[in-house]
């Protein structure tokens, strides 16, 4: 599975854009300029990251949280808007795995 192409990946890196090349994938966060890209190596892929955000790590962490929650369907996701306007997407319950959305 390409972690960068999964819908949960967008929650982990909401201002990132995904580009595919013949050599791999590139994530670019338009808000911070952070980048993550893959390149093929002998038996798999090498990931490189640059900038203040570790985009690939964030995407992998989000996918792990989703898998740990049983890989639920989209209907198991919810959204809460806090009193201060903070928007959060969560799995199962507001106390479950949570991602903050940019304002």
The first five atom37 places (N, CA, C, CB, O) and aatype in JSON, in Angstrom:
{
  "aatype": [20, 20, 20, 20, 20, 20, 20, 20, 20, 20, 20, 20, 20, 20, 20, 20, 20, 20, 20, 20, 20, 20, 20, 20, 20, 20, 20, 20, 20, 20, 20, 20, 20, 20, 20, 20, 20, 20, 20, 20, 20, 20, 20, 20, 20, 20, 20, 20, 20, 20, 20, 20, 20, 20, 20, 20, 20, 20, 20, 20, 20, 20, 20, 20, 20, 20, 20, 20, 20, 20, 20, 20, 20, 20, 20, 20, 20, 20, 20, 20, 20, 20, 20, 20, 20, 20, 20, 20, 20, 20, 20, 20, 20, 20, 20, 20, 20, 20, 20, 20, 20, 20, 20],
  "atom_mask": [
    [1, 1, 1, 1, 1],
    [1, 1, 1, 1, 1],
    [1, 1, 1, 1, 1],
    [1, 1, 1, 1, 1],
    [1, 1, 1, 1, 1],
    [1, 1, 1, 1, 1],
    [1, 1, 1, 1, 1],
    [1, 1, 1, 1, 1],
    [1, 1, 1, 1, 1],
    [1, 1, 1, 1, 1],
    [1, 1, 1, 1, 1],
    [1, 1, 1, 1, 1],
    [1, 1, 1, 1, 1],
    [1, 1, 1, 1, 1],
    [1, 1, 1, 1, 1],
    [1, 1, 1, 1, 1],
    [1, 1, 1, 1, 1],
    [1, 1, 1, 1, 1],
    [1, 1, 1, 1, 1],
    [1, 1, 1, 1, 1],
    [1, 1, 1, 1, 1],
    [1, 1, 1, 1, 1],
    [1, 1, 1, 1, 1],
    [1, 1, 1, 1, 1],
    [1, 1, 1, 1, 1],
    [1, 1, 1, 1, 1],
    [1, 1, 1, 1, 1],
    [1, 1, 1, 1, 1],
    [1, 1, 1, 1, 1],
    [1, 1, 1, 1, 1],
    [1, 1, 1, 1, 1],
    [1, 1, 1, 1, 1],
    [1, 1, 1, 1, 1],
    [1, 1, 1, 1, 1],
    [1, 1, 1, 1, 1],
    [1, 1, 1, 1, 1],
    [1, 1, 1, 1, 1],
    [1, 1, 1, 1, 1],
    [1, 1, 1, 1, 1],
    [1, 1, 1, 1, 1],
    [1, 1, 1, 1, 1],
    [1, 1, 1, 1, 1],
    [1, 1, 1, 1, 1],
    [1, 1, 1, 1, 1],
    [1, 1, 1, 1, 1],
    [1, 1, 1, 1, 1],
    [1, 1, 1, 1, 1],
    [1, 1, 1, 1, 1],
    [1, 1, 1, 1, 1],
    [1, 1, 1, 1, 1],
    [1, 1, 1, 1, 1],
    [1, 1, 1, 1, 1],
    [1, 1, 1, 1, 1],
    [1, 1, 1, 1, 1],
    [1, 1, 1, 1, 1],
    [1, 1, 1, 1, 1],
    [1, 1, 1, 1, 1],
    [1, 1, 1, 1, 1],
    [1, 1, 1, 1, 1],
    [1, 1, 1, 1, 1],
    [1, 1, 1, 1, 1],
    [1, 1, 1, 1, 1],
    [1, 1, 1, 1, 1],
    [1, 1, 1, 1, 1],
    [1, 1, 1, 1, 1],
    [1, 1, 1, 1, 1],
    [1, 1, 1, 1, 1],
    [1, 1, 1, 1, 1],
    [1, 1, 1, 1, 1],
    [1, 1, 1, 1, 1],
    [1, 1, 1, 1, 1],
    [1, 1, 1, 1, 1],
    [1, 1, 1, 1, 1],
    [1, 1, 1, 1, 1],
    [1, 1, 1, 1, 1],
    [1, 1, 1, 1, 1],
    [1, 1, 1, 1, 1],
    [1, 1, 1, 1, 1],
    [1, 1, 1, 1, 1],
    [1, 1, 1, 1, 1],
    [1, 1, 1, 1, 1],
    [1, 1, 1, 1, 1],
    [1, 1, 1, 1, 1],
    [1, 1, 1, 1, 1],
    [1, 1, 1, 1, 1],
    [1, 1, 1, 1, 1],
    [1, 1, 1, 1, 1],
    [1, 1, 1, 1, 1],
    [1, 1, 1, 1, 1],
    [1, 1, 1, 1, 1],
    [1, 1, 1, 1, 1],
    [1, 1, 1, 1, 1],
    [1, 1, 1, 1, 1],
    [1, 1, 1, 1, 1],
    [1, 1, 1, 1, 1],
    [1, 1, 1, 1, 1],
    [1, 1, 1, 1, 1],
    [1, 1, 1, 1, 1],
    [1, 1, 1, 1, 1],
    [1, 1, 1, 1, 1],
    [1, 1, 1, 1, 1],
    [1, 1, 1, 1, 1],
    [1, 1, 1, 1, 1]
  ],
  "atom_positions": [
    [[0.85, -1.18, 0.0], [0.0, 0.0, 0.0], [0.89, 1.23, 0.0], [-0.97, 0.0, 1.22], [1.88, 1.3, 0.73]],
    [[0.55, 2.18, -0.81], [1.26, 3.46, -0.81], [0.67, 4.32, 0.3], [1.16, 4.18, -2.21], [-0.47, 4.77, 0.18]],
    [[1.42, 4.55, 1.36], [0.88, 5.28, 2.5], [0.47, 6.69, 2.12], [1.89, 5.33, 3.61], [-0.47, 7.23, 2.7]],
    [[1.14, 7.29, 1.18], [0.83, 8.68, 0.84], [-0.48, 8.81, 0.09], [1.95, 9.27, 0.02], [-1.05, 9.9, 0.06]],
    [[-0.98, 7.74, -0.52], [-2.2, 7.81, -1.29], [-3.45, 7.44, -0.52], [-2.08, 6.95, -2.47], [-4.53, 7.42, -1.1]],
    [[-3.34, 7.14, 0.74], [-4.47, 6.71, 1.56], [-5.21, 7.93, 2.11], [-3.98, 5.81, 2.72], [-4.58, 8.92, 2.46]],
    [[-6.56, 7.87, 2.19], [-7.32, 9.03, 2.7], [-6.89, 9.48, 4.11], [-8.78, 8.69, 2.72], [-6.96, 10.68, 4.4]],
    [[-6.47, 8.58, 4.97], [-6.04, 8.96, 6.32], [-4.77, 9.8, 6.26], [-5.81, 7.7, 7.19], [-4.5, 10.6, 7.16]],
    [[-3.99, 9.62, 5.21], [-2.77, 10.4, 5.06], [-3.06, 11.9, 4.99], [-2.01, 9.96, 3.81], [-2.28, 12.71, 5.48]],
    [[-4.18, 12.26, 4.38], [-4.52, 13.68, 4.27], [-4.81, 14.29, 5.63], [-5.72, 13.87, 3.35], [-4.58, 15.49, 5.83]],
    [[-5.3, 13.48, 6.58], [-5.52, 13.99, 7.94], [-4.2, 14.3, 8.62], [-6.31, 12.97, 8.77], [-4.1, 15.26, 9.39]],
    [[-3.18, 13.49, 8.35], [-1.88, 13.67, 8.98], [-1.11, 14.85, 8.39], [-1.06, 12.41, 8.84], [-0.3, 15.48, 9.08]],
    [[-1.36, 15.13, 7.13], [-0.64, 16.2, 6.44], [-1.65, 16.99, 5.6], [0.52, 15.63, 5.54], [-1.63, 16.92, 4.37]],
    [[-2.54, 17.75, 6.27], [-3.66, 18.36, 5.56], [-3.29, 19.42, 4.52], [-4.56, 18.97, 6.54], [-4.08, 19.69, 3.62]],
    [[-2.12, 20.02, 4.63], [-1.76, 21.02, 3.63], [-0.69, 20.49, 2.66], [-1.25, 22.29, 4.31], [-0.02, 21.26, 1.97]],
    [[-0.56, 19.17, 2.62], [0.42, 18.57, 1.72], [-0.23, 18.17, 0.41], [1.08, 17.35, 2.38], [-1.4, 17.78, 0.36]],
    [[0.55, 18.27, -0.63], [0.13, 17.83, -1.96], [0.95, 16.6, -2.34], [0.31, 18.97, -3.01], [2.14, 16.53, -2.06]],
    [[0.29, 15.65, -2.97], [0.92, 14.41, -3.4], [1.2, 14.47, -4.89], [0.05, 13.19, -3.06], [0.32, 14.8, -5.68]],
    [[2.42, 14.15, -5.25], [2.79, 14.04, -6.66], [3.41, 12.66, -6.87], [3.78, 15.18, -7.09], [4.16, 12.18, -6.02]],
    [[3.11, 12.05, -7.98], [3.73, 10.77, -8.3], [4.66, 10.96, -9.5], [2.65, 9.69, -8.6], [4.4, 11.76, -10.39]],
    [[5.73, 10.2, -9.48], [6.68, 10.21, -10.59], [6.94, 8.77, -10.98], [8.0, 10.95, -10.2], [6.46, 7.85, -10.32]],
    [[7.67, 8.57, -12.02], [8.03, 7.2, -12.41], [8.97, 6.57, -11.39], [8.69, 7.19, -13.8], [9.16, 5.35, -11.38]],
    [[9.56, 7.38, -10.53], [10.52, 6.9, -9.53], [9.94, 6.77, -8.13], [11.69, 7.83, -9.49], [10.61, 6.2, -7.26]],
    [[8.72, 7.26, -7.86], [8.17, 7.18, -6.51], [7.13, 8.25, -6.29], [9.28, 7.31, -5.48], [6.41, 8.64, -7.2]],
    [[7.05, 8.72, -5.05], [6.08, 9.75, -4.69], [6.8, 10.91, -4.01], [4.97, 9.18, -3.78], [7.88, 10.75, -3.44]],
    [[6.16, 12.07, -4.07], [6.67, 13.27, -3.42], [5.51, 13.91, -2.67], [7.3, 14.27, -4.47], [4.43, 14.09, -3.24]],
    [[5.73, 14.24, -1.41], [4.78, 15.03, -0.63], [5.4, 16.39, -0.39], [4.41, 14.32, 0.72], [6.56, 16.49, 0.02]],
    [[4.63, 17.44, -0.65], [5.11, 18.8, -0.41], [4.04, 19.51, 0.42], [5.4, 19.56, -1.76], [2.89, 19.62, 0.0]],
    [[4.44, 20.0, 1.59], [3.53, 20.76, 2.43], [3.6, 22.22, 1.99], [3.89, 20.61, 3.96], [4.63, 22.89, 2.14]],
    [[2.49, 22.7, 1.44], [2.5, 24.05, 0.88], [2.57, 25.13, 1.96], [1.27, 24.26, 0.03], [2.96, 26.26, 1.68]],
    [[2.19, 24.8, 3.2], [2.22, 25.78, 4.28], [3.62, 25.98, 4.85], [1.28, 25.35, 5.39], [3.98, 27.1, 5.22]],
    [[4.42, 24.92, 4.91], [5.73, 25.01, 5.55], [6.91, 24.77, 4.61], [5.8, 24.03, 6.68], [8.05, 25.04, 4.97]],
    [[6.63, 24.27, 3.42], [7.72, 23.92, 2.51], [8.35, 22.58, 2.81], [8.76, 24.98, 2.54], [9.3, 22.18, 2.14]],
    [[7.85, 21.86, 3.81], [8.39, 20.54, 4.14], [8.17, 19.59, 2.96], [7.72, 19.97, 5.43], [7.2, 19.72, 2.2]],
    [[9.08, 18.64, 2.82], [9.0, 17.69, 1.72], [9.35, 16.3, 2.2], [9.92, 18.1, 0.57], [10.15, 16.13, 3.12]],
    [[8.75, 15.32, 1.56], [9.13, 13.92, 1.75], [9.06, 13.27, 0.38], [8.2, 13.18, 2.81], [8.11, 13.51, -0.38]],
    [[10.04, 12.46, 0.05], [10.02, 11.8, -1.24], [10.66, 10.43, -1.12], [10.75, 12.64, -2.31], [11.49, 10.17, -0.25]],
    [[10.24, 9.55, -2.02], [10.77, 8.19, -2.03], [11.64, 8.0, -3.27], [9.63, 7.15, -2.0], [11.48, 8.67, -4.29]],
    [[12.55, 7.06, -3.13], [13.33, 6.63, -4.3], [13.57, 5.13, -4.16], [14.69, 7.41, -4.41], [13.76, 4.63, -3.05]],
    [[13.55, 4.43, -5.28], [13.76, 2.98, -5.2], [15.19, 2.65, -4.79], [13.42, 2.32, -6.54], [16.14, 3.31, -5.22]],
    [[15.32, 1.63, -3.97], [16.62, 1.06, -3.61], [16.53, -0.43, -3.88], [17.0, 1.35, -2.1], [15.49, -0.93, -4.3]],
    [[17.59, -1.12, -3.64], [17.71, -2.53, -4.02], [16.46, -3.36, -3.74], [18.87, -3.13, -3.31], [15.93, -3.98, -4.66]],
    [[15.98, -3.39, -2.51], [14.85, -4.26, -2.16], [13.65, -3.5, -1.63], [15.28, -5.26, -1.13], [12.87, -4.05, -0.85]],
    [[13.47, -2.25, -2.02], [12.35, -1.49, -1.5], [12.46, -0.02, -1.85], [12.25, -1.66, 0.0], [12.76, 0.35, -2.98]],
    [[12.21, 0.8, -0.83], [12.16, 2.24, -1.03], [12.93, 2.95, 0.07], [10.71, 2.73, -1.06], [12.95, 2.51, 1.22]],
    [[13.55, 4.05, -0.28], [14.22, 4.94, 0.67], [13.37, 6.2, 0.76], [15.71, 5.27, 0.22], [12.95, 6.75, -0.26]],
    [[13.12, 6.66, 1.98], [12.36, 7.9, 2.18], [13.31, 8.99, 2.63], [11.21, 7.7, 3.24], [14.16, 8.78, 3.5]],
    [[13.17, 10.16, 2.02], [13.95, 11.34, 2.39], [12.96, 12.4, 2.86], [14.83, 11.86, 1.18], [11.86, 12.52, 2.33]],
    [[13.37, 13.18, 3.87], [12.5, 14.24, 4.39], [13.32, 15.5, 4.6], [11.81, 13.8, 5.71], [14.5, 15.45, 4.95]],
    [[12.65, 16.62, 4.38], [13.31, 17.91, 4.53], [12.29, 18.93, 5.03], [13.96, 18.38, 3.18], [11.13, 18.89, 4.63]],
    [[12.72, 19.82, 5.9], [11.83, 20.87, 6.39], [11.42, 20.65, 7.83], [10.61, 20.97, 5.52], [11.82, 19.67, 8.46]],
    [[10.6, 21.57, 8.36], [10.24, 21.51, 9.77], [9.29, 20.37, 10.13], [9.62, 22.79, 10.18], [9.25, 19.94, 11.29]],
    [[8.52, 19.86, 9.17], [7.61, 18.74, 9.45], [8.16, 17.45, 8.87], [6.21, 19.03, 8.87], [8.72, 17.44, 7.77]],
    [[8.0, 16.38, 9.59], [8.37, 15.06, 9.1], [7.1, 14.43, 8.52], [9.0, 14.15, 10.24], [6.42, 13.65, 9.18]],
    [[6.81, 14.81, 7.28], [5.55, 14.42, 6.64], [5.36, 12.92, 6.57], [5.48, 15.0, 5.26], [4.28, 12.41, 6.9]],
    [[6.38, 12.2, 6.15], [6.24, 10.75, 6.0], [5.98, 10.1, 7.35], [7.5, 10.15, 5.35], [5.15, 9.19, 7.45]],
    [[6.67, 10.55, 8.38], [6.45, 10.0, 9.72], [5.01, 10.25, 10.17], [7.44, 10.63, 10.73], [4.36, 9.36, 10.73]],
    [[4.51, 11.46, 9.91], [3.14, 11.8, 10.31], [2.14, 10.91, 9.59], [2.85, 13.28, 10.02], [1.17, 10.45, 10.19]],
    [[2.36, 10.67, 8.31], [1.45, 9.83, 7.53], [1.51, 8.38, 8.04], [1.82, 9.88, 6.02], [0.47, 7.75, 8.22]],
    [[2.7, 7.87, 8.27], [2.82, 6.5, 8.79], [2.17, 6.38, 10.17], [4.3, 6.09, 8.86], [1.52, 5.37, 10.45]],
    [[2.34, 7.38, 11.03], [1.72, 7.35, 12.36], [0.2, 7.34, 12.25], [2.18, 8.55, 13.19], [-0.47, 6.62, 12.99]],
    [[-0.35, 8.14, 11.33], [-1.8, 8.18, 11.14], [-2.32, 6.83, 10.64], [-2.18, 9.3, 10.16], [-3.35, 6.35, 11.11]],
    [[-1.61, 6.25, 9.71], [-2.03, 4.94, 9.21], [-1.94, 3.87, 10.28], [-1.19, 4.54, 8.0], [-2.8, 2.99, 10.35]],
    [[-0.93, 3.93, 11.11], [-0.81, 2.98, 12.22], [-1.98, 3.14, 13.19], [0.53, 3.18, 12.97], [-2.54, 2.14, 13.66]],
    [[-2.35, 4.38, 13.5], [-3.49, 4.62, 14.41], [-4.77, 4.08, 13.8], [-3.64, 6.13, 14.7], [-5.58, 3.48, 14.51]],
    [[-4.97, 4.27, 12.52], [-6.15, 3.76, 11.81], [-6.17, 2.23, 11.83], [-6.19, 4.28, 10.35], [-7.2, 1.62, 12.1]],
    [[-5.02, 1.62, 11.55], [-4.93, 0.16, 11.58], [-5.14, -0.37, 12.99], [-3.57, -0.31, 11.04], [-5.82, -1.38, 13.17]],
    [[-4.56, 0.28, 14.0], [-4.73, -0.13, 15.4], [-6.2, -0.04, 15.83], [-3.86, 0.73, 16.32], [-6.64, -0.77, 16.73]],
    [[-6.95, 0.86, 15.19], [-8.39, 1.0, 15.5], [-9.22, -0.02, 14.71], [-8.86, 2.44, 15.17], [-10.45, 0.02, 14.77]],
    [[-8.56, -0.91, 13.99], [-9.27, -1.95, 13.24], [-9.54, -1.59, 11.79], [-10.56, -2.25, 13.91], [-10.38, -2.23, 11.15]],
    [[-8.85, -0.59, 11.25], [-9.04, -0.14, 9.86], [-10.5, 0.16, 9.56], [-8.52, -1.19, 8.89], [-11.06, -0.36, 8.6]],
    [[-11.13, 1.01, 10.39], [-12.56, 1.26, 10.24], [-12.91, 2.0, 8.94], [-13.06, 2.06, 11.41], [-12.07, 2.68, 8.35]],
    [[-14.16, 1.85, 8.5], [-14.61, 2.57, 7.3], [-14.78, 4.05, 7.61], [-15.93, 1.98, 6.78], [-14.76, 4.47, 8.77]],
    [[-14.95, 4.82, 6.58], [-15.09, 6.27, 6.73], [-16.28, 6.64, 7.61], [-15.24, 6.93, 5.35], [-16.26, 7.68, 8.27]],
    [[-17.31, 5.81, 7.63], [-18.49, 6.11, 8.45], [-18.19, 6.08, 9.95], [-19.6, 5.12, 8.14], [-18.99, 6.58, 10.73]],
    [[-17.05, 5.52, 10.36], [-16.66, 5.51, 11.77], [-15.88, 6.74, 12.19], [-15.84, 4.28, 12.06], [-15.46, 6.86, 13.34]],
    [[-15.67, 7.67, 11.26], [-14.97, 8.91, 11.57], [-15.99, 9.96, 11.97], [-14.12, 9.39, 10.36], [-17.13, 9.94, 11.49]],
    [[-15.59, 10.87, 12.84], [-16.44, 11.98, 13.24], [-15.63, 13.25, 13.29], [-17.11, 11.71, 14.6], [-14.41, 13.24, 13.12]],
    [[-16.32, 14.35, 13.52], [-15.64, 15.64, 13.59], [-16.23, 16.45, 14.73], [-15.74, 16.42, 12.25], [-17.45, 16.46, 14.94]],
    [[-15.37, 17.14, 15.45], [-15.78, 18.0, 16.54], [-15.18, 19.38, 16.3], [-15.33, 17.43, 17.92], [-14.03, 19.51, 15.89]],
    [[-15.98, 20.41, 16.57], [-15.48, 21.78, 16.56], [-15.54, 22.27, 18.0], [-16.32, 22.72, 15.58], [-16.62, 22.38, 18.58]],
    [[-14.38, 22.56, 18.57], [-14.29, 23.02, 19.95], [-14.75, 24.47, 20.07], [-12.85, 22.87, 20.48], [-14.9, 25.17, 19.06]],
    [[-14.98, 24.91, 21.29], [-15.43, 26.28, 21.56], [-14.49, 27.31, 20.95], [-15.55, 26.51, 23.07], [-14.93, 28.36, 20.49]],
    [[-13.19, 27.02, 20.94], [-12.22, 27.97, 20.38], [-12.12, 27.89, 18.86], [-10.86, 27.72, 20.98], [-11.32, 28.61, 18.26]],
    [[-12.94, 27.03, 18.23], [-12.94, 26.91, 16.77], [-12.03, 25.82, 16.23], [-12.56, 28.19, 16.17], [-12.0, 25.59, 15.03]],
    [[-11.28, 25.15, 17.11], [-10.42, 24.07, 16.68], [-11.26, 22.93, 16.12], [-9.53, 23.58, 17.85], [-12.21, 22.47, 16.76]],
    [[-10.91, 22.48, 14.93], [-11.61, 21.37, 14.29], [-10.77, 20.11, 14.41], [-11.92, 21.68, 12.8], [-9.57, 20.12, 14.11]],
    [[-11.41, 19.03, 14.87], [-10.71, 17.76, 15.03], [-11.5, 16.65, 14.35], [-10.49, 17.43, 16.53], [-12.72, 16.59, 14.46]],
    [[-10.8, 15.78, 13.64], [-11.39, 14.57, 13.07], [-10.9, 13.42, 13.93], [-10.99, 14.37, 11.55], [-9.73, 13.37, 14.3]],
    [[-11.81, 12.49, 14.24], [-11.47, 11.38, 15.13], [-12.08, 10.09, 14.62], [-11.95, 11.67, 16.56], [-12.97, 10.08, 13.77]],
    [[-11.56, 8.98, 15.16], [-12.07, 7.64, 14.83], [-12.83, 7.12, 16.04], [-10.91, 6.66, 14.43], [-12.3, 7.12, 17.16]],
    [[-14.05, 6.67, 15.83], [-14.83, 6.01, 16.88], [-15.52, 6.95, 17.84], [-13.95, 5.1, 17.66], [-16.74, 7.04, 17.85]],
    [[-14.74, 7.66, 18.63], [-15.25, 8.63, 19.6], [-14.28, 9.82, 19.62], [-15.41, 7.99, 21.03], [-13.15, 9.7, 19.16]],
    [[-14.72, 10.95, 20.16], [-13.8, 12.09, 20.25], [-12.54, 11.8, 21.07], [-14.51, 13.28, 20.86], [-11.54, 12.51, 20.96]],
    [[-12.58, 10.75, 21.88], [-11.4, 10.37, 22.67], [-10.48, 9.42, 21.89], [-11.83, 9.72, 23.99], [-9.39, 9.1, 22.37]],
    [[-10.91, 8.98, 20.72], [-10.12, 8.06, 19.9], [-8.97, 8.78, 19.21], [-11.01, 7.37, 18.86], [-8.69, 9.94, 19.52]],
    [[-8.31, 8.11, 18.28], [-7.25, 8.78, 17.51], [-7.81, 10.06, 16.89], [-6.69, 7.83, 16.4], [-8.91, 10.06, 16.33]],
    [[-7.05, 11.14, 16.99], [-7.55, 12.47, 16.61], [-6.51, 13.22, 15.78], [-7.92, 13.28, 17.86], [-5.31, 13.11, 16.01]],
    [[-7.01, 13.98, 14.79], [-6.16, 14.86, 13.99], [-6.79, 16.24, 13.95], [-5.96, 14.3, 12.54], [-7.99, 16.38, 13.7]],
    [[-5.98, 17.25, 14.21], [-6.45, 18.64, 14.14], [-6.41, 19.11, 12.69], [-5.59, 19.57, 15.04], [-5.47, 18.8, 11.95]],
    [[-7.42, 19.84, 12.29], [-7.47, 20.4, 10.95], [-6.99, 21.84, 10.99], [-8.9, 20.31, 10.36], [-7.2, 22.54, 11.98]],
    [[-6.36, 22.29, 9.91], [-5.94, 23.69, 9.89], [-7.14, 24.61, 9.82], [-5.0, 23.96, 8.7], [-8.19, 24.25, 9.29]],
    [[-6.99, 25.81, 10.36], [-8.08, 26.78, 10.36], [-8.13, 27.46, 9.01], [-7.9, 27.83, 11.48], [-8.98, 28.33, 8.79]]
  ]
}
